[in-house]
Amino acid sequence: MHCVNVVGERLGLRDVNLSDVDALHAIYGNRAATEHLPFNPRSLDEVAGIVEEAMAAAAAEPRRLYLLAVTDPDQHNVIGVARLHVEADHPHSAEIGLGLRPDQWGRGIGTDLIRLLLGFGFRSLGLHRIWGARSPANIPAQLAMLTAGMIEEGRIRHHVLAPEGWRDSIVHSAIVDEWNSLLL
Ligand SMILES: CC(C)(COP(=O)(O)OP(=O)(O)OC[C@H]1O[C@@H](n2cnc3c(N)ncnc32)[C@H](O)[C@@H]1OP(=O)(O)O)[C@@H](O)C(=O)NCCC(=O)NCCS
């Protein structure tokens, strides 16, 4: 099993465990944090189920799902959640998703988190392509992905069934060669 423990300048990333359920519920159960996500706020029990599934998926070989607690660098406080899912049919490619507790928004942490996820995916997992899909209305996610170097690729029409109906997604991606050249 590939255990994750990444420490960045302002953030850490580690595998989730059952002690994170309350902290993740502060995101997945929050109306503002889920406004642009394709589901209604989750209950505490639903979040516990998500964490249990993620822990089981972490032990799979090959590992495809990384549900990660986003912490401050000393790993005491969980302030967000990140998800990286390696595609079964295209194992060089993974989709990312992220959410921060609303009291953390607007200080550049989302952008830092995307940079950290890209570094983890390209360097530690050896991926070639990393992509993320956002709601067309999600401007903070758009700006965070663009600033972190994820190019806007286009629109997938009626990509997800959200509680209010079918919703398009805007896809952003980063390719390892471009990402390496950004670091030069
Ligand atoms: C998306 C999210 C992670 C961004 O995190 P954040 O820490 O607030 O983002 P940052 O502070 O790095 O800001 C990113 C950009 O958005 C801008 N921004 C932040 N909040 C904004 C707002 N309410 N309105 C407009 N722009 C905003 C910032 O100015 C910054 O732009 P810049 O790069 O041009 O300076 C956060 O809003 C979140 O957790 N949202 C709920 C879950 C979600 O939508 N996840 C994304 C799914 S694709």
The ligand as an SDF file (V2000), in Angstrom:
LIG
                    3D

 48 50  0  0  0  0  0  0  0  0999 V2000
  -12.3150   26.2000   -4.7830 C   0  0  0  0  0  0  0  0  0  0  0  0
  -11.6100   26.4620   -3.4670 C   0  0  0  0  0  0  0  0  0  0  0  0
  -10.7790   25.2540   -3.0640 C   0  0  0  0  0  0  0  0  0  0  0  0
  -10.6840   27.6590   -3.6550 C   0  0  0  0  0  0  0  0  0  0  0  0
   -9.9560   27.8130   -2.4600 O   0  0  0  0  0  0  0  0  0  0  0  0
   -9.4180   29.2340   -1.9460 P   0  0  0  0  0  0  0  0  0  0  0  0
   -8.3910   28.9690   -0.8980 O   0  0  0  0  0  0  0  0  0  0  0  0
  -10.5470   30.1140   -1.5910 O   0  0  0  0  0  0  0  0  0  0  0  0
   -8.7210   29.7540   -3.2760 O   0  0  0  0  0  0  0  0  0  0  0  0
   -7.5840   30.8520   -3.3680 P   0  0  0  0  0  0  0  0  0  0  0  0
   -7.5750   31.7090   -2.1480 O   0  0  0  0  0  0  0  0  0  0  0  0
   -6.3160   30.1400   -3.7500 O   0  0  0  0  0  0  0  0  0  0  0  0
   -8.1210   31.7110   -4.5590 O   0  0  0  0  0  0  0  0  0  0  0  0
   -8.1170   31.2660   -5.8800 C   0  0  0  0  0  0  0  0  0  0  0  0
   -8.5330   32.4240   -6.7700 C   0  0  0  0  0  0  0  0  0  0  0  0
   -9.9400   32.6460   -6.6270 O   0  0  0  0  0  0  0  0  0  0  0  0
  -10.1780   33.9930   -6.2550 C   0  0  0  0  0  0  0  0  0  0  0  0
  -11.3120   33.9490   -5.3480 N   0  0  0  0  0  0  0  0  0  0  0  0
  -11.3800   33.3670   -4.1370 C   0  0  0  0  0  0  0  0  0  0  0  0
  -12.6120   33.4900   -3.6350 N   0  0  0  0  0  0  0  0  0  0  0  0
  -13.3410   34.1620   -4.5610 C   0  0  0  0  0  0  0  0  0  0  0  0
  -14.6910   34.5830   -4.6590 C   0  0  0  0  0  0  0  0  0  0  0  0
  -15.5810   34.3310   -3.6810 N   0  0  0  0  0  0  0  0  0  0  0  0
  -15.1080   35.2390   -5.7720 N   0  0  0  0  0  0  0  0  0  0  0  0
  -14.2370   35.4650   -6.7810 C   0  0  0  0  0  0  0  0  0  0  0  0
  -12.9460   35.0950   -6.7630 N   0  0  0  0  0  0  0  0  0  0  0  0
  -12.5140   34.4510   -5.6650 C   0  0  0  0  0  0  0  0  0  0  0  0
   -8.8810   34.4600   -5.6070 C   0  0  0  0  0  0  0  0  0  0  0  0
   -8.7160   35.8540   -5.7090 O   0  0  0  0  0  0  0  0  0  0  0  0
   -7.8620   33.7260   -6.4460 C   0  0  0  0  0  0  0  0  0  0  0  0
   -7.6840   34.3750   -7.6870 O   0  0  0  0  0  0  0  0  0  0  0  0
   -6.1950   34.7190   -8.2400 P   0  0  0  0  0  0  0  0  0  0  0  0
   -5.5020   33.3990   -8.4460 O   0  0  0  0  0  0  0  0  0  0  0  0
   -6.4660   35.4310   -9.5200 O   0  0  0  0  0  0  0  0  0  0  0  0
   -5.5710   35.5400   -7.1550 O   0  0  0  0  0  0  0  0  0  0  0  0
  -12.6160   26.8160   -2.3250 C   0  0  0  0  0  0  0  0  0  0  0  0
  -13.3970   27.8940   -2.7560 O   0  0  0  0  0  0  0  0  0  0  0  0
  -13.5290   25.6440   -1.9320 C   0  0  0  0  0  0  0  0  0  0  0  0
  -13.1380   24.7900   -1.1420 O   0  0  0  0  0  0  0  0  0  0  0  0
  -14.7610   25.6420   -2.4900 N   0  0  0  0  0  0  0  0  0  0  0  0
  -15.7540   24.6040   -2.1660 C   0  0  0  0  0  0  0  0  0  0  0  0
  -15.4920   23.2890   -2.8630 C   0  0  0  0  0  0  0  0  0  0  0  0
  -15.2450   23.4730   -4.3440 C   0  0  0  0  0  0  0  0  0  0  0  0
  -15.9360   24.2220   -5.0110 O   0  0  0  0  0  0  0  0  0  0  0  0
  -14.2270   22.7530   -4.8510 N   0  0  0  0  0  0  0  0  0  0  0  0
  -13.8150   22.8420   -6.2310 C   0  0  0  0  0  0  0  0  0  0  0  0
  -14.4660   21.7990   -7.0380 C   0  0  0  0  0  0  0  0  0  0  0  0
  -13.8240   21.8690   -8.7110 S   0  0  0  0  0  0  0  0  0  0  0  0
  1  2  1  0
  2  3  1  0
  2  4  1  0
  2 36  1  0
  4  5  1  0
  5  6  1  0
  6  7  2  0
  6  8  1  0
  6  9  1  0
  9 10  1  0
 10 11  2  0
 10 12  1  0
 10 13  1  0
 13 14  1  0
 14 15  1  0
 15 16  1  0
 15 30  1  0
 16 17  1  0
 17 18  1  0
 17 28  1  0
 18 19  1  0
 18 27  1  0
 19 20  2  0
 20 21  1  0
 21 22  1  0
 21 27  2  0
 22 23  1  0
 22 24  2  0
 24 25  1  0
 25 26  2  0
 26 27  1  0
 28 29  1  0
 28 30  1  0
 30 31  1  0
 31 32  1  0
 32 33  2  0
 32 34  1  0
 32 35  1  0
 36 37  1  0
 36 38  1  0
 38 39  2  0
 38 40  1  0
 40 41  1  0
 41 42  1  0
 42 43  1  0
 43 44  2  0
 43 45  1  0
 45 46  1  0
 46 47  1  0
 47 48  1  0
M  END
$$$$
